[in-house]
Amino acid sequence: MNQDIRNIAIIAHVDHGKTTLVDKLLKEGGVYRANQHVEERVMDSMDLEKEKGITIKAKNTSVHWRDKTINIVDTPGHADFGGEVERALRMVDGVLLVVDAYDGPQAQTRFVLRKALAHGLKVVIVINKIDRDNADPKKMYEKVLELLLELNATEEQFDAPVVYGSGRDGYMMYHLGDERKDMTPLFETVLDHVPPPFAKPNEPFHMLVSNIDWSDYVGRIAVGKILGGNIQVGDPVYVIRHSDNQRIRGKITKVFEFTGLGTRENDVAAAGNIVGLSGFEDIDIGDTLTADENGHALPFTQIDPPTLEMQFCVNDGPLVGREGKLVTSRQLRDRLFRELKTNVSISVEDSDKAGVFNVKARGAMQIAVLVETMRREGFELLVSRPTVIEKHLNGQRLEPYETVWIEVPDECVGAIMQNLANRKGQLSNMEKLPYSTMIEATITTRGLIGLEIDVINATSGRGVTNHLFKEYGPHAGEVLTRLTGTLIATEAGETTSYALVMCQERGKLFVGPGEQVYEGMIVGENPRNEDIPINAVREKKLTNFRSQGEGVATGLTPPTKLSLERAIEYIAADEFVEVTPKNLRLRKRILSATERRKFERSGKA
């Protein structure tokens, strides 16, 4: 064991303050100069992470405190990125469970804590944000203990130490009445309670690849915790492939240790440390590195299977190629299969149709992040509505079910209950909070698609939805998820204010004046459950007389613009989201109205 190292992961529900807490640990660990300007949530380095305010990728850093090295893995808090959490837990010996002093344990708290307990990791409870209005740190600590009991924690895990404080304000305390000074209580608790990494320095080098990094200079970098022996630059190693057990000989060209916000090169790395190693042309998460020619492959954690499937298709619309540079089937396929190298919780398969690929994932948010990343790289593509992955067991048709928690204002409870009933949701608990009501229900994953946007609409943006995979259960029958129809453009061209003023009488518009539309494109929503064809490009006939409705554009309501995630959940089975670097468009799969009618008639026949 290496007594000078501690490896910990920070786990929590989304928005409970993990990344802000890491900022303060880095600051007190001497990573920044005294006068250095520090960006907030510095670990959220991806543009999408900064924009959404959530962590998407697990990331490594380390701080040095009292001659000890504390390696820290910052993990996502959203359920769709659970694969990142599961990989991170393979590298650590303890976790900081961060819980909001007002919200208490939430859906993702339960998920990440269950995974940590299953790995036998030591837990340090951090009751964060005690400075929030109406915070109740004592009560939330008791709720964490109840959750530990519910998840069958061992006696040792149940006796987890607790610290209270505020990551934002930079202080932690052993007891609530202590002086609010700095982060020392948390550092000391980690050193006292989390064991040094279990490793065998006298055995041959052995490491499981838990993450993959990339450098423009050295290519792929394998990241993991060294479980046995030391490794230095120039050492020969064997890569045991997780996919086919094949052994490939390689040589270490660089050794990287994590320090502060970056990495530093070192000649040698010791057992127990979390490091990055380069020198491999092709290496994947789950592969084993060993110096022993006859060494065995290390077990790789089985990650929860995907529950949703979507189609990624080549854009065949009339505007293809105007806004993106990467539009071919080969470019799309190469990009999707490249994603598999670093994202172990999705899978990609070729379909029986040219230019169409089936992508399986954990949730709509995970898919939306992948698509958003691709559009920023210059891709144009079509994305279908998610469908659930069903199973068949003993002749019975099974589908995934999830537990959903919805926090809503008291006056909106009736509308949400009706929505859940339409989606075949079964109420399991309802709790009155100081200023809202928490509804807990079991619902099929099918019924969950689009629920969040309904909650936001019904509560004027005040409702909060969280969900967690529960189990596979009997097929629930037909589920009503969208009760509205669409307004479909019949002509191609540029939209005019004159046409849109008349169109908006039919429903809510998704486009404004001066936008390019084409036949089969969805330009609005019809409140009734039917599709209505409209002409959004009609121009006003010019005459010699001044008309009464000269200022007709003044009555035009601003269009509703859906985010990518909302658009994916909104579309029906016969629709696509067209994604380009500059625009999101909703459209029918079959653009021609005549061809759609033929298809519908053949389906009925």
Beta strands, then each sheet from edge to edge (+ up, - down):
strand 1: 5-12
strand 2: 59-65
strand 3: 68-74
strand 4: 94-100
strand 5: 122-128
strand 6: 162-166
strand 7: 171-173
strand 8: 206-208
strand 9: 211-215
strand 10: 219-228
strand 11: 231-232
strand 12: 236-240
strand 13: 247-251
strand 14: 254-259
strand 15: 262-266
strand 16: 268-269
strand 17: 274-278
strand 18: 288-290
strand 19: 308-313
strand 20: 347-350
strand 21: 356-361
strand 22: 381-384
strand 23: 387-388
strand 24: 391-393
strand 25: 396-408
strand 26: 426-432
strand 27: 437-444
strand 28: 464-474
strand 29: 485-489
strand 30: 493-494
strand 31: 508-509
strand 32: 516-517
strand 33: 521-526
strand 34: 532-534
strand 35: 575-579
strand 36: 584-588
sheet 1: 2+ 3- 1- 4- 5- 6- 7+
sheet 2: 9+ 10- 8+ 18- 12+ 13-
sheet 3: 9+ 10- 17+ 14- 15+
sheet 4: 11+ 16-
sheet 5: 20+ 21- 19+ 22- 35+ 36- 33+ 29- 34-
sheet 6: 20+ 21- 19+ 23-
sheet 7: 20+ 21- 19+ 22- 35+ 36- 33+ 31-
sheet 8: 24+ 25- 27+ 26-
sheet 9: 24+ 25- 28+
sheet 10: 30+ 32-
end
